[in-house]
Amino acid sequence: MAVPRGAPMAPAAAEGELLLLQKQALAEEEAAKAKQNLLARFLQVKLTHEEQSSMWGLHRVRTLWRSVQRKTKDQELRQDVEILSQTFSRVMDCKDGVIEMLVTDLKDAEEQQNRALRSHLHLTDQLLHLQRCRLGYLEEGFNAQVDALKAEFEAERRTILKQQEWESCCLKDMALASEQNHARNDHEALLNFQSARDDIKNQAGGTKDRLQLGARLEALWDQIQKARRSYNQATERKKVEFEELKKKCEKSSREIDTQAEKLQKLQEMVATTKSQIAAHLQESEKQSQLLRDDKELALQKLQKLRAQVNQAGITAHTNLVTLTCQCSATLKVLQQLVEKAQRILRLAEMCRRLETEEEKVLPFYPSSLAEWEQEKALRVLEEIPDEPLAQAMKDYVGLERFWQRFNKAKLEEKALEKAREDLANRNQDLRRLLQQYLAGAATNQKVVKDPQPLLTIKQNNWLGTAPPAPPRTSALHHLQGEHSLSGGPTETPRAP
C-alpha cells in the first residue's frame, strides 16, 4: 500500500500552526496584559488625580466658605458691638439724665425744706412776739386797772374816813351834851327831891305840914312834869338830830359794808386777775413748750424725710439698676428672638425656593379622613374641653396647617434619608464590584475561563434585591438644601 508523499508533513504543519497559534495567543495575552496594566495604571493615575483635584476643590470650597462665614460673622459681631455700644451709651445717657434729675430734685427738696423751715421759724418767732406783746398789753391794762381801782379805793376810803371822823366827832359832842344835860337835870331833880324830902321830913309832924307837903309835892310834881316836858321839848330837836345822825351812821355803816364788799370783790378780782395772769403765763409757757415740741417734732420729721429721701434715692437707684439689667436681659432675649425669627424667615425663603410647582400650587395636602370622620372631629373641636390637655390642644388649633407642612417635610426628610442610605449602599456595592472587576481583569486566561465574578455578583444582586427607585427631583433638591443649610458643600451622589 503506498503512503502519500504529504502525509509526514501534515503533523509538522499542524504542530507549526499550533506553535504559531500558541505564540500568537501568548503575544495577544502579553499585549492584553500590557494593555490591562496600562489601563489599570491610567485608571489609577486618573483616580489619584481626580481624588487630588476633588480634595483640592473641596479644600478650596471649604476655605472660601470659611472665609465667607468669617466675614459674615465679623460683620455680625461688628454690628452687635456697635449696637451694644449704642445701647450702652444710651443706657449711660439715661442713667446720667436720671442721676441729674434726682440731684436736681434733691436740691429742690433741700431748698424747699430750708425755705419751709425758715418760714416756720419766722412764723414761730412772730407768734412768740405777738404772744409777748399781748401779754405785755394785758399786763399794762391790768396794772392800769389795778392802779385806777387803788386810787378810787383810796379816795373813797379817805372820804369815808373823813366823814366817819366828822360824824363820830358830832356824835361824841351830842352824846357829851346829852350826858351833861341829863346829869344836870338829874342833879337838879335830886336836889329838888332832897329839898322836898327834907321839907316833908320837917313838916311830917303835923297834918298841916302834911297837907302843905302834899301841896308842895303836887307843886313839885308839876314842876317835875314841866321840867320833863321842857326837857323833852328841849331835847326833841337833839333827838331828831340824833335819829338823823343814827340813820346817817347806819347808812354810813351800810356804805362802809358795801365798800368793804366792793373792796373784797376788788381784792377777789385782783386775785382772779393774778390767777388769770398766772394761768395765761402758764398757758403761754405751755404754748411755748408745745411750739418747741412742734419744732423738735418738725426737725425729727425733717430728718425722717431726709432719711426717706435718701432711702428713696437708694431704692430708686436699685430699681434703676434692676430695670437696666432687666432691660438688657430683655433686649438680649428680644435680639435672640429677632435673630431666631430672621433665621426662620431665611429658612422659609430657602425652603420656598426649593418647593416644587405642585407644592407651590397646592401647599397643603388634602385630609385623608372621611367626611363622617371630619364631621366627628369638628364636633369634638366645637365641644367645651374639660381636661387641661384638651384646652391646651384647642389653643393650638390655628397651627394645624403648620403641623401639616411640618409633618410633610418630616416625612420627606425621612424618605430622603432612606433614599440616601440606599444610594450609599448602592455606591458601596458598585465600588466593591469595580474592585472585583479590576481584580478579575488582572487574572490570567485560566481565571478568565472561569465564570465572571462580576456577572455572578451582579446577577445575584439583581436576583436577591430589587433595584432601588431613583429619588425624586424634589427630594434631591431638599437634600441639597439641607446640605447647604448645614454648612457643608453640596454634593450630588453619582454612580462611579
Helices and strands as residue ranges (DSSP letters): H 9-202, H 207-353, H 357-361, H 371-382, H 388-395, G 397-399, H 400-441, H 445-449, H 453-464, H 473-486
